[in-house]
């Protein structure tokens, strides 16, 4: 078989397979060209997520008639003045983007340099179909229409218009984050969806494109070592998200998704975050050109460092120093129930503990004690923790009085430890761990981890029985999110309704919550909806319906569980232990951590030197 040279249009299509994977890829290349052209304002129009139209207009330096013709040829660029490709300082430089896009779409290129007339050139899937004068202001406008229309093998692999729009918007946010000196405007299907002004400070620009709360809950990062400079903003450990998509990393102004950098961020936050939570950061590295290679991948999202250990150490040190300087700062969300207790005026004697599962509680009135028993209260009183609102049964209950510096009457006689594998509750440590006495040792239970598993199993059982009951909110709550997150929630509204979460779209960037799962009670509705949106982004359509629903159920269970720091009554603690004993998988929480441990009598005796 003889070797032949491939035709030019086929070579361009092969290059397009590497450079242009989806509308977001084409948009990234066009916006990078506009930034490299020294634009101060970049306007973007998208139709159907970019599958029908991607248009980028800038007020940069523009191109002459001759430059436009050359720009549509392969490996022609103005961004590499010499052959030192390792020292490139611009975002784009390979000279493949425009001809590659033009080979798989209908591309219209209009440009004008100051003091000259504008010119237009149209290329339809690799064939020049027209050119001539164009009436445009100084700058450049590029229109990409019907991407992959004549390449059905590629077109069918594109996702829905909503998914492509979300990817395109993410590309713009990352590029705009690195250049607060440039104004960006994005319009989708005739509606303006993003506007940021030029001249913003870096923290303001980052917060505008991620979460406004990052300004109050973030710390500045600033460190220099051996010519490498690290800057940016890092969220407090308590200001975290359910997926890592809120980590923005830049090298020499170029957005990257690099394993070394993400691993360094994870290492810096080690022991500060749960394994299923991720930090919110925007980090900017300035590295000398001879110490980093940006030619690793055609999309230029991966880089290679000459001294990776130095870069990793710099990031870990810079983040930890910033987090250390934050001291005791934390995201504060006042507990509504606790505030209500402060406002309540107790006018009635203490009422029995809120009942949990339907059996009538037996109340033993205190009896008059005489002699030595009067001082000890032996057999008549059990030291109980103050009773709070019911944890499991969310029915209204009376507010309980604060502790009165005396032993409270027991609501039930102390059960026998021999009857229960997890023992009988004796108290609570640090408002987080239940201490129980079993027949063969001491049991410590993580109340949040244990209840999280119980709620998840209840939800699964309810789903198997036809669905989770919904608890209507007295006042519907509006949750503000970015538009792609709202799109994801709206698309899954019917599935979420099966879990008892009643959602409606409330404008482009908000969801209206009308009801929540009855199993969860009145918890943090905003946090719940935000985390579910993150879960839907992380676990895309490649997963089966059951896997996606399991992830959503786990997220709901986490929000519906009794939190560490919640004071439990003895009755509530014992009820939790009894349900654990009959619930499958209750030995571990939804994230793989153990829910209880046991110190056998022999182990305790060893600790005290008795053995």
C-alpha positions in Angstrom: 0.0 0.0 0.0 1.5 3.3 -1.0 1.8 6.4 1.2 0.0 9.5 0.1 -0.3 13.0 1.4 -3.7 13.8 2.9 -5.7 16.7 1.4 -5.7 20.0 3.2 -9.4 19.9 4.2 -9.0 16.4 5.8 -5.9 17.5 7.7 -7.9 20.4 9.1 -10.6 18.1 10.2 -8.1 15.8 12.0 -6.7 18.9 13.7 -10.2 20.0 14.6 -10.7 16.6 16.4 -7.9 17.6 18.8 -8.7 21.3 19.2 -12.5 21.5 18.8 -14.3 18.8 20.8 -17.5 20.8 21.5 -18.8 24.4 21.3 -17.0 25.3 24.5 -13.7 24.3 22.9 -14.3 26.6 20.0 -15.4 29.4 22.3 -12.3 29.0 24.4 -10.0 29.5 21.4 -11.9 32.5 20.1 -12.0 34.3 23.5 -8.2 33.6 24.0 -7.6 35.2 20.6 -9.6 38.3 21.7 -7.6 38.5 24.9 -4.3 38.2 23.0 -5.5 41.0 20.7 -5.4 43.4 23.7 -9.2 43.8 23.8 -10.7 45.8 26.7 -14.3 44.5 26.1 -15.4 41.0 24.9 -19.0 40.2 24.0 -20.2 36.7 23.5 -23.4 35.4 21.9 -24.5 31.8 22.1 -27.5 30.0 20.6 -28.6 26.6 21.8 -25.6 26.3 24.0 -23.2 27.1 21.1 -24.3 24.3 18.9 -26.1 26.6 16.5 -24.1 29.8 17.1 -21.0 31.0 18.8 -20.1 34.7 18.2 -17.2 36.5 19.8 -16.8 40.3 19.3 -13.8 42.3 20.7 -12.4 45.8 20.4 -8.8 44.6 20.1 -6.2 45.5 17.5 -8.0 43.9 14.6 -6.5 42.3 11.4 -5.8 43.6 7.9 -7.2 41.9 4.8 -3.9 40.0 4.3 -3.7 38.9 7.9 -7.2 37.5 7.8 -6.4 35.3 4.8 -3.2 34.1 6.6 -5.0 33.5 9.9 -7.3 30.9 8.2 -4.2 28.9 7.1 -2.8 26.1 9.3 0.1 27.0 11.6 0.0 30.7 10.9 0.2 32.9 14.0 1.2 36.3 15.1 1.9 35.2 18.7 5.3 33.6 18.3 7.7 36.2 17.0 10.6 33.8 17.0 11.2 30.0 17.4 11.3 30.1 21.2 8.1 28.2 21.7 9.0 27.3 25.3 8.9 31.0 26.2 5.4 31.8 24.7 3.6 34.4 26.7 0.2 34.4 24.9 -2.8 32.2 25.4 -3.0 30.9 21.9 0.0 30.3 19.6 -0.4 27.0 17.7 -2.1 28.6 14.7 -4.6 25.8 14.4 -7.8 27.2 16.0 -9.4 29.2 13.2 -8.7 26.8 10.3 -9.7 23.8 12.4 -13.0 25.5 13.4 -13.6 26.6 9.8 -13.2 23.0 8.6 -16.2 21.7 10.6 -18.5 24.7 10.7 -19.6 27.8 8.9 -17.2 30.5 10.0 -17.6 34.3 9.3 -14.5 36.4 10.1 -14.9 40.2 10.2 -12.1 42.6 11.3 -10.9 46.1 11.1 -7.8 47.9 12.2 -8.0 51.5 13.4 -7.8 53.9 10.5 -8.7 51.3 7.8 -11.9 49.8 6.4 -13.3 46.5 7.7 -13.1 43.3 5.8 -15.1 40.0 5.9 -14.2 36.5 4.9 -16.6 33.5 5.0 -15.5 29.8 5.1 -18.1 27.0 5.0 -16.7 23.7 6.2 -13.2 24.4 4.7 -14.3 26.1 1.5 -14.1 29.9 1.1 -17.5 31.1 -0.1 -17.2 34.8 0.0 -15.3 37.9 1.1 -15.7 41.7 0.9 -16.0 44.9 2.8 -17.6 44.9 6.3 -19.0 47.8 8.3 -17.8 47.1 11.8 -16.0 49.2 14.5 -12.3 48.6 15.1 -11.8 45.1 16.4 -12.8 41.6 15.3 -16.0 39.6 15.2 -16.1 35.8 14.6 -19.3 33.8 14.0 -19.3 30.0 14.2 -22.5 28.5 13.0 -23.8 24.9 12.7 -20.8 23.3 14.4 -20.3 19.6 13.2 -23.4 19.9 11.0 -21.6 18.1 8.2 -19.8 15.7 10.5 -22.6 13.7 11.9 -20.2 11.2 13.7 -19.1 14.2 15.9 -22.4 15.9 16.1 -24.2 13.0 17.7 -21.7 13.0 20.6 -22.6 16.5 21.6 -24.7 16.7 24.7 -27.9 18.6 25.3 -28.0 22.3 24.6 -28.1 22.9 28.4 -25.0 20.9 29.0 -23.1 22.6 26.2 -24.2 26.0 27.5 -23.0 25.1 31.0 -19.6 24.1 29.6 -19.4 27.3 27.5 -20.2 29.5 30.5 -17.6 27.7 32.6 -15.0 28.5 30.0 -15.9 32.2 29.9 -15.8 32.4 33.7 -12.4 30.9 34.0 -10.9 33.2 31.3 -12.7 36.3 32.7 -11.4 35.4 36.2 -7.8 35.8 35.2 -8.4 39.2 33.5 -10.3 41.6 35.8 -9.0 44.4 33.5 -11.3 43.2 30.7 -15.1 43.6 30.6 -17.0 40.5 29.6 -20.6 40.1 28.4 -22.4 36.8 27.6 -25.8 36.5 25.9 -27.5 33.1 25.5 -30.6 32.7 23.4 -31.2 36.4 23.3 -30.9 36.8 27.1 -28.0 38.4 28.9 -26.6 35.9 31.4 -23.3 37.3 32.6 -21.8 40.8 32.8 -18.6 41.9 34.5 -17.0 45.3 34.3 -13.4 46.1 33.6 -11.2 47.4 36.3 -12.4 45.2 39.2 -10.1 44.0 41.9 -9.1 40.3 41.6 -11.1 39.3 44.8 -14.2 41.1 43.5 -13.9 39.5 40.0 -13.4 36.0 41.5 -16.4 36.5 43.9 -18.6 37.8 41.1 -17.9 34.7 39.0 -18.1 32.1 41.8 -19.9 33.0 45.0 -20.3 36.5 46.6 -19.9 34.9 50.0 -16.3 34.2 49.1 -15.3 37.8 49.9 -16.4 37.4 53.6 -15.3 33.8 53.9 -12.0 33.8 52.0 -8.4 34.5 52.8 -5.8 36.2 50.5 -2.9 34.0 49.4 0.5 35.6 48.6 3.8 33.8 48.6 7.0 33.9 46.5 9.7 31.3 46.3 12.6 31.0 43.9 11.1 33.2 41.2 7.6 31.5 41.4 4.8 33.7 42.7 1.5 32.4 44.1 -1.5 34.6 44.6 -5.2 34.4 44.8 -8.0 33.7 47.3 -8.8 30.6 49.3 -12.1 29.8 51.0 -12.3 28.9 54.7 -12.4 25.2 55.3 -16.1 25.6 56.4 -16.9 27.4 53.2 -16.8 24.3 51.0 -18.7 22.6 48.2 -19.7 19.1 47.3 -17.6 18.9 44.1 -14.2 20.2 43.1 -15.6 22.2 40.2 -15.2 25.4 42.3 -11.4 25.2 42.2 -10.0 27.6 39.7 -6.3 27.2 38.9 -4.2 29.4 36.6 -0.6 29.3 35.4 0.7 32.5 33.8 -2.9 33.7 33.3 -3.9 30.4 31.5 -6.7 28.4 33.1 -5.5 24.8 33.7 -6.9 21.6 35.1 -3.7 19.9 36.4 -3.5 16.9 38.7 -0.4 18.2 40.4 -2.1 21.5 41.3 -5.4 19.9 42.4 -3.5 17.4 44.5 -1.6 20.2 46.2 -4.9 22.0 47.1 -6.2 18.7 48.5 -3.0 18.3 50.5 -3.2 21.8 51.9 -6.8 21.2 53.2 -6.1 17.7 54.5 -7.5 17.2 58.0 -9.6 20.4 57.6 -12.3 19.0 55.3 -14.3 15.8 55.2 -13.3 13.5 52.4 -16.5 14.3 50.4 -16.1 18.1 50.6 -13.9 20.3 48.5 -12.3 23.7 49.0 -13.3 26.8 47.0 -10.1 28.4 45.7 -8.8 30.6 42.9 -5.1 30.4 42.7 -2.8 32.2 40.2 0.8 31.0 39.6 3.3 33.1 37.8 6.2 30.8 36.6 9.2 31.7 34.5 8.7 30.4 31.0 11.7 28.1 31.1 10.3 26.3 34.2 6.9 25.3 32.7 5.8 23.6 29.5 2.4 24.6 28.1 2.6 22.4 25.0 1.6 19.2 26.7 -1.9 19.1 25.2 -3.5 20.8 22.2 -6.2 22.3 24.4 -3.5 23.8 26.6 -5.3 22.9 29.8 -2.5 20.7 31.1 1.0 21.9 31.9 4.3 20.3 33.0 6.7 21.8 35.5 10.4 21.4 35.6 10.4 21.4 39.4 7.0 19.8 40.4 8.0 19.3 44.0 8.8 23.0 44.3 5.5 24.0 42.8 3.5 21.6 45.0 5.3 22.7 48.2 4.7 26.4 47.3 1.0 25.8 47.0 0.7 23.8 50.1 2.8 26.2 52.1 0.9 29.3 50.8 -2.5 27.8 51.5 -1.6 26.6 55.0 0.0 29.9 55.9 -3.2 31.7 54.8 -5.4 29.2 56.7 -3.3 29.6 59.8 -3.7 33.4 59.7 -7.4 32.9 59.5 -7.3 31.8 63.1 -10.7 30.7 64.5 -12.7 32.2 61.6 -15.5 30.0 60.4 -18.6 30.3 58.3 -21.4 31.1 60.9 -24.9 30.0 60.3 -27.0 30.7 63.4 -29.2 27.8 64.4 -32.8 29.0 64.2 -34.0 26.5 66.9 -31.4 27.7 69.3 -32.4 31.4 68.7 -36.0 30.5 69.3 -35.1 28.9 72.7 -33.5 32.2 73.8 -36.7 34.1 72.8 -39.1 31.7 74.5 -40.5 32.4 77.9 -41.0 29.2 79.9 -44.3 29.5 81.7 -45.1 25.8 82.1 -43.3 23.0 84.1 -41.1 20.7 82.1 -43.1 18.4 79.8 -42.1 14.8 78.9 -39.5 14.2 76.2 -40.9 14.3 72.7 -41.9 10.8 71.9 -40.2 9.1 69.0 -42.1 6.1 67.7 -45.6 5.9 69.1 -45.3 3.9 72.4 -46.6 5.9 75.4 -43.7 7.1 77.5 -43.8 6.0 81.1 -43.2 8.9 83.5 -42.0 8.0 87.0 -42.8 10.8 89.4 -40.1 11.5 92.0 -40.7 10.0 95.4 -39.8 11.4 98.7 -36.4 10.1 99.8 -35.2 9.7 103.3 -31.9 9.2 105.0 -28.8 8.7 102.9 -30.9 8.1 99.8 -32.1 11.7 99.9 -28.6 12.9 99.1 -27.8 10.4 96.4 -31.1 9.9 94.8 -30.2 6.3 94.2 -32.8 4.3 92.2 -35.1 7.3 91.9 -33.3 9.8 89.5 -31.2 9.5 86.4 -28.9 12.3 85.4 -30.4 13.3 82.0 -29.3 15.9 79.5 -31.7 18.8 78.8 -34.5 17.8 76.4 -34.4 19.6 73.1 -36.8 19.5 70.1 -37.4 16.1 68.7 -34.7 14.8 66.4 -36.4 12.0 64.6 -40.1 12.9 64.8 -40.4 16.4 63.4 -43.9 17.1 64.9 -44.2 20.4 66.9 -43.2 20.1 70.5 -43.0 22.4 73.5 -39.7 24.1 74.2 -37.8 22.5 77.0 -36.4 24.5 79.9 -32.6 25.0 80.2 -30.7 22.8 82.7 -31.6 23.7 86.3 -28.4 22.5 88.0 -30.0 19.4 89.5 -30.8 15.9 88.4 -33.8 15.7 86.1 -36.4 12.9 86.6 -36.0 9.9 84.4 -38.7 9.3 81.8 -38.2 5.6 81.8 -36.5 3.1 84.1 -32.9 2.4 83.0 -33.0 -0.6 80.7 -30.8 -3.6 81.2 -27.5 -3.5 79.2 -27.7 -7.3 78.5 -30.6 -6.8 76.1 -28.9 -4.5 73.6 -25.8 -5.1 71.5 -25.0 -1.3 71.4 -25.8 -0.9 75.1 -27.6 1.8 77.0 -26.9 5.5 76.7 -25.1 7.0 79.7 -24.3 10.5 78.4 -23.0 12.6 75.6 -19.4 13.9 75.1 -18.6 17.2 73.4 -22.2 17.2 72.1 -21.0 14.9 69.4 -20.5 11.4 70.8 -22.9 9.2 72.6 -21.4 7.2 75.4 -23.2 3.9 76.0 -22.6 1.0 78.4 -22.9 -2.4 76.8 -22.6 -5.8 78.6 -19.1 -6.4 77.3 -17.7 -2.8 77.2 -18.1 0.9 76.4 -19.6 2.0 73.1 -18.9 5.4 71.5 -21.2 6.6 68.7 -20.8 9.5 66.3 -24.3 10.8 66.4 -24.2 12.6 63.1 -22.5 9.8 61.1 -24.9 7.2 62.6 -28.1 9.2 62.0 -27.0 10.1 58.5 -26.9 6.4 57.7 -30.3 5.8 59.3 -31.9 8.6 57.4 -30.5 7.3 54.1 -31.8 3.8 54.8 -35.2 5.2 55.7 -35.3 7.2 52.4 -34.3 4.1 50.4 -37.1 2.1 52.1 -39.6 4.8 51.4 -38.5 5.0 47.8 -39.0 1.2 47.5 -42.5 1.7 48.9 -43.5 4.3 46.3 -41.8 7.6 47.3 -40.8 9.9 50.2 -43.5 12.0 51.7 -43.1 15.8 51.2 -43.5 18.4 54.0 -44.8 21.6 52.5 -43.0 24.8 53.7 -45.2 27.4 55.3 -43.3 30.0 53.2 -41.7 28.9 50.0 -38.0 29.6 50.0 -36.0 31.1 47.1 -32.6 29.6 46.5 -30.3 31.6 44.2 -27.9 29.6 42.1 -26.1 30.1 38.8 -28.1 29.3 35.7 -26.5 25.9 34.8 -27.2 24.7 38.3 -30.9 25.7 38.0 -31.0 24.0 34.6 -29.8 20.8 36.2 -32.3 20.9 39.0 -35.2 21.8 36.7 -34.3 18.8 34.4 -34.4 16.5 37.4 -37.4 18.0 39.2 -39.6 15.0 38.6 -37.0 12.6 40.1 -36.4 14.9 43.0 -40.1 15.1 43.7 -40.0 11.3 44.4 -37.7 12.2 47.3 -40.2 14.7 48.6 -38.2 17.8 47.3 -40.7 20.0 45.5 -38.9 22.5 43.3 -40.0 25.1 40.7 -37.9 27.3 38.4 -38.0 30.9 39.7 -36.4 33.0 37.0 -33.0 32.3 35.3 -30.9 32.0 38.4 -33.2 30.9 41.2 -35.3 27.9 42.3 -38.4 28.0 44.4 -38.6 25.3 47.1 -42.2 24.5 48.1 -41.6 21.3 50.0 -38.8 19.2 51.5 -38.7 15.5 52.5 -40.7 15.0 55.6 -37.9 12.8 57.0 -35.5 15.8 57.0 -37.7 18.4 58.8 -36.9 22.1 58.6 -33.2 22.0 57.9 -30.9 24.1 55.8 -32.9 24.3 52.6 -30.4 26.5 50.8 -27.5 24.2 51.6 -29.5 21.1 50.6 -30.5 22.5 47.2 -27.0 23.8 46.5 -25.4 20.4 47.3 -27.9 18.5 45.2 -27.1 20.8 42.3 -23.4 20.0 42.8 -24.1 16.3 42.9 -26.0 16.5 39.6 -23.1 18.3 38.0 -20.5 15.8 39.3 -22.4 12.6 38.4 -23.6 13.2 34.8 -25.8 11.2 32.5 -23.2 8.4 32.1 -24.4 7.0 35.5 -27.5 4.9 35.7 -30.7 6.4 37.2 -30.2 4.3 40.4 -26.7 5.6 40.9 -27.7 9.2 40.5 -30.7 8.8 42.9 -28.4 7.1 45.4 -26.1 10.1 45.3 -29.0 12.5 45.7 -30.4 10.4 48.6 -27.0 10.5 50.4 -26.8 14.2 50.0 -30.3 14.7 51.5 -29.6 12.3 54.3 -26.5 14.3 55.3 -28.6 17.5 55.5 -31.4 15.7 57.4 -29.2 14.2 60.1 -28.7 15.4 63.6 -25.6 17.5 63.7 -22.6 17.3 65.9 -23.1 19.9 68.6 -26.7 19.0 69.1 -27.6 18.2 72.7 -29.6 15.0 72.9 -31.8 13.7 75.7 -31.2 10.2 77.1 -34.4 9.0 75.4 -33.2 10.3 72.0 -29.8 8.7 72.4 -31.3 5.3 73.3 -33.8 5.6 70.4 -30.8 6.2 68.0 -29.0 3.1 69.4 -32.0 0.9 69.1 -32.6 1.9 65.4 -29.0 1.3 64.6 -29.3 -2.2 65.9 -32.0 -3.1 63.4 -30.8 -1.0 60.4 -28.6 -2.6 57.7 -25.1 -1.0 57.1 -25.5 1.2 60.2 -21.9 0.4 61.2 -20.6 2.9 58.6 -21.9 6.3 57.5 -22.6 7.3 53.9 -19.0 8.3 53.3 -17.4 5.1 54.6 -16.5 6.3 58.1 -17.3 4.2 61.1 -20.4 5.2 63.1 -19.4 3.5 66.4 -16.5 1.9 68.2 -16.3 -0.3 71.3 -13.8 -0.5 74.1 -14.1 -3.9 75.6 -13.8 -4.4 79.3 -10.4 -6.0 78.8 -9.2 -3.0 76.8 -10.3 -0.6 79.5 -8.6 -2.7 82.2 -5.4 -2.5 80.2 -5.6 1.3 80.1 -5.7 1.4 83.9 -3.0 -1.2 84.4 -5.4 -3.8 85.8 -4.2 -6.4 83.2 
